[in-house]
Amino acid sequence: MKILMIGGTGTISTAISNSLAKSDNELYILNRGNSNDKLHGNIRFIKSDINNESETTEKLIDCDFDIVCEFIGFTRQQLERDYRLFNGRCRQFVYISSASAYNKPPRDYIINEGTSLANPYWKYSRDKAECEAFLMKMYSENGFPVTIVRPSHTYCENSVPLGVHGRNGSWQVIKRMLENKPVIIHGDGTSLWTMTDSRDFAKGFIGLLGNPHAIGEAFQITNDETLTWNMIYETIAKALGVKLRPYYVSSEFLASVSDYDFKGSLIGDKANSVVFDNTKLKRAVPDFRPSIRFEEGIKHTLDYILSHKECQTEDPEFDKWCDKVISALENARKEIVNG
């Protein structure tokens, strides 16, 4: 198959790109070329900013594809552009949406593709839902061959998945653990969550490519392992060889005392208990069996990060904010206890 990946070097897509590059497929990657050094294998690169429609149109002139995969479409306007670019020029258009678009707060902790899309807390999620609605309208009215994929919390070798972190990624939290400092965990750490290694995600995703049962359908791709946030943080600390010092703070409080988007990322997503039912995906892709437990996957990730200094981006602003939140709550506790 002749496959075009738009993006192709992100947390979710890198494993897919590298897997397809080793296959018999003809793989094209369209991006600005800033991170292509992490890709290996038989790949043809098209250097273009997809947001520059005229430039991309020129680069893709006379190019048709069996499959187009859109990893960096976040707004309806961007998907309308994609429709203009690829309508009639591919046999399958795969759009990467987000499981965060599901109804919040959830009406049932079991989530499947029939769960309604409604997230009043996070614009990112509402935009993804609007993109889905547009694409399904184009499918129903014009036969545009769309497949929608909804990942949840997916991680790769250079990204530690966490609930509370700063703008520069998760390293500062890892650094706090290594320095025996308290680490903020939202809520009381007992809500349910799912972590998916990008290598497992790639198996399910690739199984949908060229799959006739995937056209006009939405699929979520996650691990089947259910964890609490306490288990997640404890597993990370164990892999680091340190003792976890959790400091529990309500999601509502965290959202109210910072300009980090905790209203969206916590209240609109990670603070909710969810268990994903992947039955639909397994019917379409019978060979899909996620095999990487979090304990195994996070060890692989941390080994990589600890051996690559470029992954250790410090965030002193976030570190200072954590200390300030913890100090303020401890002072409030003392004032109440001591009268």
C-alpha positions, 0 to 999 in steps of 0.5 A, a space after each residue: 500500500 502507498 501510505 502518507 503520514 502527516 506528521 509521523 514523528 510524535 509520541 504516538 506516530 513514531 512507532 507506527 512510522 518505524 514499523 511501516 518503514 520495515 514493511 513492504 508498504 510504500 511509506 511517505 512522511 509529510 512534515 517540516 523535517 525537524 525530527 525525522 532523525 528518529 525515523 529509520 527504514 524505507 521512507 520517502 520524505 516530503 518536506 512541507 508545512 501542512 498548514 501552508 495549503 498552497 505549498 502542500 498542494 504543489 508538493 503533492 501534485 499528481 500524488 495519490 495514496 491508498 491511505 492518508 493518516 492525519 496525526 496533527 489535525 486539531 481544528 475543523 478548519 484544518 480538516 476542511 483543508 485536508 478534505 480539499 487536499 485528499 478527497 478523491 485522492 485516497 482510499 482511506 483517510 485515518 484521523 487521529 482524534 482523542 479519547 478525551 472527547 468522550 463525555 465528561 464527567 463519564 456516565 459509566 466508567 466503561 468506555 466504548 465507541 458508543 460513548 457520547 462525545 461531550 467535554 465542557 472542560 477542555 476545548 482541545 477535546 471539543 475541537 477533536 469532536 468537531 473534527 470527527 463530526 465534520 469527517 463523518 458528515 463528509 463520509 455520509 454525504 460524499 463517501 469520503 473514506 474516513 476512519 477515526 482513531 481515539 487514543 487515550 494516554 499513550 507514551 513512548 521511549 522519551 515521554 513519561 506519562 503523568 497526571 500533573 506536570 509542567 509545560 516542558 514535559 515530565 522530567 521535572 517530576 522525575 527529577 523531584 522523585 530522584 531528589 526525594 522531594 514530594 510529588 503532586 498527585 491529583 485527587 487521592 490517587 485511587 481513580 482508574 486509568 489506562 496507559 498504552 505503550 506506543 508500540 502496542 498502539 502501533 499494532 492496533 493502528 496498522 491493523 486498521 490500515 486498508 481494512 474494509 471494516 474500518 471505513 466509516 467507523 471510529 475505534 479506540 486503541 488502548 491497553 487492556 491493563 487498568 491502573 490507579 494513579 497510585 499504581 502508576 506513580 509507584 511503578 515509576 518510582 520503583 523503576 527509578 529505584 526510589 521511594 515515592 513521596 506522594 502529595 495529594 491535591 484535588 484537581 479542582 484546587 490545582 486548576 484554580 491555583 495555576 495557569 497550567 491547563 489542569 481544568 482540561 487535562 485533569 477535570 476534563 480527562 485524567 481525574 475521571 475513572 475510566 476503563 476502555 473496552 477494546 472489543 470493537 477494535 479486536 473484532 476488526 483486528 483479531 490479532 491485536 493483543 496489547 502485550 506491554 504492561 506498564 511496568 515493562 514499558 515505563 522501565 524501557 522509557 526511563 532507561 532511555 531518558 536517563 541515558 539521553 541528556 536531551 530528554 532531561 529538560 528542566 522546568 524550574 518554574 514548575 518545580 517552584 510552583 509545586 513547592 509553593 502549592 505544597 507549602 501553602 497546603 501544609 501551612 493551612 493544615 497547621 493553622 487548622 490543627 493548631 487553632 
